[in-house]
Amino acid sequence: MLKIENVSKSYNKGAIKAVDNISLNVRPGEIFGFLGPNGAGKTTTIKMIVGLLKPDEGNIFVNGINNQKEPLKTKKIISYVPDNPEVYDRLSGMEYLNFIADMYGVSKEERLKRIEKYLEIFKLKDAVNDLIKSYSHGMKQKIVLTAALLSDPMLFILDEPMVGLDPKSAFNLKEIMRERCSEGKSVFFSTHVLEVAEKLCDRLAIINKGKIIAQGTMEELRRQSENKESLENIFLELTEK
């Protein structure tokens, strides 16, 4: 579903190597966790996957489509929720959802069903006709998540999706992620909440200083580490070497 081949990205004319020759593969029906300390290269990698940044080297394929050569085709089959969503504050929640549905060409019938479903899950029905500028941070996160799910993406990409969510909404999001993967779709997400990643992900990759230092299932990661008790222990050991 997602294939990253030898991808690198530098800033300041090559002075800062944000991502250094990384490769990974996310399979259909898989929840893939992308972990790393602050500044490790997670968000830069995600922005290259969704087409907001161009890699200096390497290729990225989404469902076999090169995202640099055919960007519109890849954007039609992915949805992206950034770590700090920027929303149109002067639209109501419903206007924003319809705008996103229009952008993806979602039919009236399908959008109504999906809007109804996710507004109920995220408890936004009473606020959906209010202006987004009146929303709390958590409500904005939930309206962005709802919008991202309207196109029923093959690849759902999230950068720190649990930040700002109340416990019930975080639980519901995890259930949505599992549901999508049971349908053969894929989820790729970064998080600092290692307990969530350990319980939720089929496979994981750890990036540090722009390089992937470990990837695989939890069992495979344990074999690469001396301290095998938890993902937190494995993460700290590998990133502090």
Contacts in CASP RR format, 6 or more apart in sequence:
PFRMAT RR
TARGET T0000
AUTHOR 0000-0000-0000
METHOD contacts of the structure
MODEL  1
MLKIENVSKSYNKGAIKAVDNISLNVRPGEIFGFLGPNGAGKTTTIKMIV
GLLKPDEGNIFVNGINNQKEPLKTKKIISYVPDNPEVYDRLSGMEYLNFI
ADMYGVSKEERLKRIEKYLEIFKLKDAVNDLIKSYSHGMKQKIVLTAALL
SDPMLFILDEPMVGLDPKSAFNLKEIMRERCSEGKSVFFSTHVLEVAEKL
CDRLAIINKGKIIAQGTMEELRRQSENKESLENIFLELTEK
1 26 0 8 1.000
1 27 0 8 1.000
1 28 0 8 1.000
1 29 0 8 1.000
1 30 0 8 1.000
1 62 0 8 1.000
1 63 0 8 1.000
1 154 0 8 1.000
1 155 0 8 1.000
1 185 0 8 1.000
1 186 0 8 1.000
2 24 0 8 1.000
2 25 0 8 1.000
2 26 0 8 1.000
2 32 0 8 1.000
2 49 0 8 1.000
2 60 0 8 1.000
2 61 0 8 1.000
2 62 0 8 1.000
2 155 0 8 1.000
2 186 0 8 1.000
2 188 0 8 1.000
3 24 0 8 1.000
3 25 0 8 1.000
3 26 0 8 1.000
3 59 0 8 1.000
3 60 0 8 1.000
3 61 0 8 1.000
3 64 0 8 1.000
4 22 0 8 1.000
4 23 0 8 1.000
4 24 0 8 1.000
4 25 0 8 1.000
4 45 0 8 1.000
4 49 0 8 1.000
4 59 0 8 1.000
4 60 0 8 1.000
5 23 0 8 1.000
5 58 0 8 1.000
5 59 0 8 1.000
5 60 0 8 1.000
5 61 0 8 1.000
6 21 0 8 1.000
6 22 0 8 1.000
6 23 0 8 1.000
6 57 0 8 1.000
6 58 0 8 1.000
6 59 0 8 1.000
7 19 0 8 1.000
7 21 0 8 1.000
7 22 0 8 1.000
7 23 0 8 1.000
7 45 0 8 1.000
7 48 0 8 1.000
7 55 0 8 1.000
7 57 0 8 1.000
7 58 0 8 1.000
7 59 0 8 1.000
7 60 0 8 1.000
8 17 0 8 1.000
8 19 0 8 1.000
8 20 0 8 1.000
8 21 0 8 1.000
8 22 0 8 1.000
8 55 0 8 1.000
8 56 0 8 1.000
8 57 0 8 1.000
8 58 0 8 1.000
9 17 0 8 1.000
9 18 0 8 1.000
9 19 0 8 1.000
9 44 0 8 1.000
9 45 0 8 1.000
9 48 0 8 1.000
9 53 0 8 1.000
9 55 0 8 1.000
9 56 0 8 1.000
10 16 0 8 1.000
10 17 0 8 1.000
10 18 0 8 1.000
10 56 0 8 1.000
11 18 0 8 1.000
17 210 0 8 1.000
18 39 0 8 1.000
18 41 0 8 1.000
18 44 0 8 1.000
18 210 0 8 1.000
19 41 0 8 1.000
19 44 0 8 1.000
19 45 0 8 1.000
19 48 0 8 1.000
19 55 0 8 1.000
19 207 0 8 1.000
19 210 0 8 1.000
20 209 0 8 1.000
20 210 0 8 1.000
20 211 0 8 1.000
21 57 0 8 1.000
21 211 0 8 1.000
22 45 0 8 1.000
22 207 0 8 1.000
22 210 0 8 1.000
22 211 0 8 1.000
22 212 0 8 1.000
23 212 0 8 1.000
24 32 0 8 1.000
24 205 0 8 1.000
24 212 0 8 1.000
24 215 0 8 1.000
26 32 0 8 1.000
26 155 0 8 1.000
26 186 0 8 1.000
26 188 0 8 1.000
27 186 0 8 1.000
28 184 0 8 1.000
28 185 0 8 1.000
28 186 0 8 1.000
29 180 0 8 1.000
29 181 0 8 1.000
29 182 0 8 1.000
29 183 0 8 1.000
29 184 0 8 1.000
29 185 0 8 1.000
29 186 0 8 1.000
29 202 0 8 1.000
30 181 0 8 1.000
30 186 0 8 1.000
30 187 0 8 1.000
30 202 0 8 1.000
30 203 0 8 1.000
31 177 0 8 1.000
31 178 0 8 1.000
31 181 0 8 1.000
31 186 0 8 1.000
31 187 0 8 1.000
31 189 0 8 1.000
31 200 0 8 1.000
31 201 0 8 1.000
31 202 0 8 1.000
32 186 0 8 1.000
32 187 0 8 1.000
32 188 0 8 1.000
32 189 0 8 1.000
32 201 0 8 1.000
32 202 0 8 1.000
32 203 0 8 1.000
32 204 0 8 1.000
32 205 0 8 1.000
33 188 0 8 1.000
33 189 0 8 1.000
33 190 0 8 1.000
33 191 0 8 1.000
33 197 0 8 1.000
33 201 0 8 1.000
33 203 0 8 1.000
33 204 0 8 1.000
33 205 0 8 1.000
34 42 0 8 1.000
34 45 0 8 1.000
34 46 0 8 1.000
34 188 0 8 1.000
34 189 0 8 1.000
34 190 0 8 1.000
34 191 0 8 1.000
34 204 0 8 1.000
34 205 0 8 1.000
34 207 0 8 1.000
35 42 0 8 1.000
35 190 0 8 1.000
35 191 0 8 1.000
35 192 0 8 1.000
35 194 0 8 1.000
35 197 0 8 1.000
35 204 0 8 1.000
35 205 0 8 1.000
35 206 0 8 1.000
35 207 0 8 1.000
35 235 0 8 1.000
36 42 0 8 1.000
36 190 0 8 1.000
36 192 0 8 1.000
36 206 0 8 1.000
36 207 0 8 1.000
36 208 0 8 1.000
36 235 0 8 1.000
36 239 0 8 1.000
37 208 0 8 1.000
37 239 0 8 1.000
40 207 0 8 1.000
40 208 0 8 1.000
40 209 0 8 1.000
40 210 0 8 1.000
40 239 0 8 1.000
41 207 0 8 1.000
41 210 0 8 1.000
42 159 0 8 1.000
42 190 0 8 1.000
42 207 0 8 1.000
43 83 0 8 1.000
43 159 0 8 1.000
43 190 0 8 1.000
44 53 0 8 1.000
45 207 0 8 1.000
46 80 0 8 1.000
46 157 0 8 1.000
46 159 0 8 1.000
46 188 0 8 1.000
46 190 0 8 1.000
47 53 0 8 1.000
48 54 0 8 1.000
48 55 0 8 1.000
48 60 0 8 1.000
49 60 0 8 1.000
49 62 0 8 1.000
49 67 0 8 1.000
49 78 0 8 1.000
49 157 0 8 1.000
49 188 0 8 1.000
50 67 0 8 1.000
50 75 0 8 1.000
50 78 0 8 1.000
50 80 0 8 1.000
50 157 0 8 1.000
51 67 0 8 1.000
51 68 0 8 1.000
51 71 0 8 1.000
51 74 0 8 1.000
51 75 0 8 1.000
54 68 0 8 1.000
55 68 0 8 1.000
59 66 0 8 1.000
59 68 0 8 1.000
60 66 0 8 1.000
60 67 0 8 1.000
60 68 0 8 1.000
61 67 0 8 1.000
62 74 0 8 1.000
62 77 0 8 1.000
62 78 0 8 1.000
62 154 0 8 1.000
62 155 0 8 1.000
63 74 0 8 1.000
63 77 0 8 1.000
63 154 0 8 1.000
63 155 0 8 1.000
65 73 0 8 1.000
65 74 0 8 1.000
65 77 0 8 1.000
66 74 0 8 1.000
67 74 0 8 1.000
76 104 0 8 1.000
76 151 0 8 1.000
77 153 0 8 1.000
77 154 0 8 1.000
77 155 0 8 1.000
78 153 0 8 1.000
78 154 0 8 1.000
78 155 0 8 1.000
78 156 0 8 1.000
78 157 0 8 1.000
79 148 0 8 1.000
79 149 0 8 1.000
79 151 0 8 1.000
79 153 0 8 1.000
79 155 0 8 1.000
79 156 0 8 1.000
79 157 0 8 1.000
80 148 0 8 1.000
80 157 0 8 1.000
80 158 0 8 1.000
80 159 0 8 1.000
81 141 0 8 1.000
81 144 0 8 1.000
81 145 0 8 1.000
81 148 0 8 1.000
81 157 0 8 1.000
81 158 0 8 1.000
81 159 0 8 1.000
81 161 0 8 1.000
82 159 0 8 1.000
83 159 0 8 1.000
83 160 0 8 1.000
83 163 0 8 1.000
83 190 0 8 1.000
85 140 0 8 1.000
85 141 0 8 1.000
85 144 0 8 1.000
87 96 0 8 1.000
87 132 0 8 1.000
87 140 0 8 1.000
87 143 0 8 1.000
87 144 0 8 1.000
88 96 0 8 1.000
88 99 0 8 1.000
88 132 0 8 1.000
89 131 0 8 1.000
89 132 0 8 1.000
89 133 0 8 1.000
90 131 0 8 1.000
90 132 0 8 1.000
90 133 0 8 1.000
91 99 0 8 1.000
91 131 0 8 1.000
91 132 0 8 1.000
92 128 0 8 1.000
92 129 0 8 1.000
92 130 0 8 1.000
92 131 0 8 1.000
92 132 0 8 1.000
93 124 0 8 1.000
93 127 0 8 1.000
93 128 0 8 1.000
93 129 0 8 1.000
93 130 0 8 1.000
93 131 0 8 1.000
93 132 0 8 1.000
93 143 0 8 1.000
94 115 0 8 1.000
94 128 0 8 1.000
94 129 0 8 1.000
96 132 0 8 1.000
96 143 0 8 1.000
96 147 0 8 1.000
97 111 0 8 1.000
97 115 0 8 1.000
97 128 0 8 1.000
97 143 0 8 1.000
97 146 0 8 1.000
97 147 0 8 1.000
97 150 0 8 1.000
98 111 0 8 1.000
100 147 0 8 1.000
100 148 0 8 1.000
100 150 0 8 1.000
100 151 0 8 1.000
101 111 0 8 1.000
101 115 0 8 1.000
101 147 0 8 1.000
101 150 0 8 1.000
101 151 0 8 1.000
104 150 0 8 1.000
104 151 0 8 1.000
105 151 0 8 1.000
106 114 0 8 1.000
106 150 0 8 1.000
106 151 0 8 1.000
110 152 0 8 1.000
111 150 0 8 1.000
114 149 0 8 1.000
114 150 0 8 1.000
114 152 0 8 1.000
115 146 0 8 1.000
115 150 0 8 1.000
118 124 0 8 1.000
118 145 0 8 1.000
118 146 0 8 1.000
118 149 0 8 1.000
118 150 0 8 1.000
119 125 0 8 1.000
119 128 0 8 1.000
119 146 0 8 1.000
121 172 0 8 1.000
121 176 0 8 1.000
122 142 0 8 1.000
122 143 0 8 1.000
122 145 0 8 1.000
122 146 0 8 1.000
122 169 0 8 1.000
122 172 0 8 1.000
123 142 0 8 1.000
123 168 0 8 1.000
123 169 0 8 1.000
124 139 0 8 1.000
124 142 0 8 1.000
124 143 0 8 1.000
124 146 0 8 1.000
127 134 0 8 1.000
127 135 0 8 1.000
127 139 0 8 1.000
128 143 0 8 1.000
132 140 0 8 1.000
132 143 0 8 1.000
135 143 0 8 1.000
137 164 0 8 1.000
138 164 0 8 1.000
138 165 0 8 1.000
138 166 0 8 1.000
138 169 0 8 1.000
141 161 0 8 1.000
141 163 0 8 1.000
141 164 0 8 1.000
141 165 0 8 1.000
142 165 0 8 1.000
142 169 0 8 1.000
145 161 0 8 1.000
145 173 0 8 1.000
148 156 0 8 1.000
149 156 0 8 1.000
149 176 0 8 1.000
152 185 0 8 1.000
153 185 0 8 1.000
154 185 0 8 1.000
154 186 0 8 1.000
155 185 0 8 1.000
155 186 0 8 1.000
155 187 0 8 1.000
155 188 0 8 1.000
156 177 0 8 1.000
156 180 0 8 1.000
156 185 0 8 1.000
156 186 0 8 1.000
156 187 0 8 1.000
156 188 0 8 1.000
156 189 0 8 1.000
157 187 0 8 1.000
157 188 0 8 1.000
157 189 0 8 1.000
158 187 0 8 1.000
158 188 0 8 1.000
158 189 0 8 1.000
158 190 0 8 1.000
159 189 0 8 1.000
159 190 0 8 1.000
160 190 0 8 1.000
160 191 0 8 1.000
160 192 0 8 1.000
161 173 0 8 1.000
161 189 0 8 1.000
161 191 0 8 1.000
162 170 0 8 1.000
162 173 0 8 1.000
162 191 0 8 1.000
162 193 0 8 1.000
162 196 0 8 1.000
165 173 0 8 1.000
170 196 0 8 1.000
174 196 0 8 1.000
174 200 0 8 1.000
177 187 0 8 1.000
177 189 0 8 1.000
177 200 0 8 1.000
178 200 0 8 1.000
180 186 0 8 1.000
180 187 0 8 1.000
181 187 0 8 1.000
181 202 0 8 1.000
191 197 0 8 1.000
194 230 0 8 1.000
194 231 0 8 1.000
194 232 0 8 1.000
194 235 0 8 1.000
195 230 0 8 1.000
195 231 0 8 1.000
195 232 0 8 1.000
197 204 0 8 1.000
197 231 0 8 1.000
198 218 0 8 1.000
198 230 0 8 1.000
198 231 0 8 1.000
198 232 0 8 1.000
201 218 0 8 1.000
202 217 0 8 1.000
203 215 0 8 1.000
203 216 0 8 1.000
203 217 0 8 1.000
204 215 0 8 1.000
204 216 0 8 1.000
204 217 0 8 1.000
204 218 0 8 1.000
204 221 0 8 1.000
204 231 0 8 1.000
205 212 0 8 1.000
205 214 0 8 1.000
205 215 0 8 1.000
205 216 0 8 1.000
206 212 0 8 1.000
206 213 0 8 1.000
206 214 0 8 1.000
206 215 0 8 1.000
206 221 0 8 1.000
206 235 0 8 1.000
206 238 0 8 1.000
206 239 0 8 1.000
207 213 0 8 1.000
208 238 0 8 1.000
208 239 0 8 1.000
213 238 0 8 1.000
213 239 0 8 1.000
214 221 0 8 1.000
214 224 0 8 1.000
214 225 0 8 1.000
214 234 0 8 1.000
214 238 0 8 1.000
215 221 0 8 1.000
218 231 0 8 1.000
221 231 0 8 1.000
221 234 0 8 1.000
222 228 0 8 1.000
222 234 0 8 1.000
224 234 0 8 1.000
224 238 0 8 1.000
225 233 0 8 1.000
225 234 0 8 1.000
225 237 0 8 1.000
225 238 0 8 1.000
226 237 0 8 1.000
227 233 0 8 1.000
227 234 0 8 1.000
227 236 0 8 1.000
227 237 0 8 1.000
228 234 0 8 1.000
END
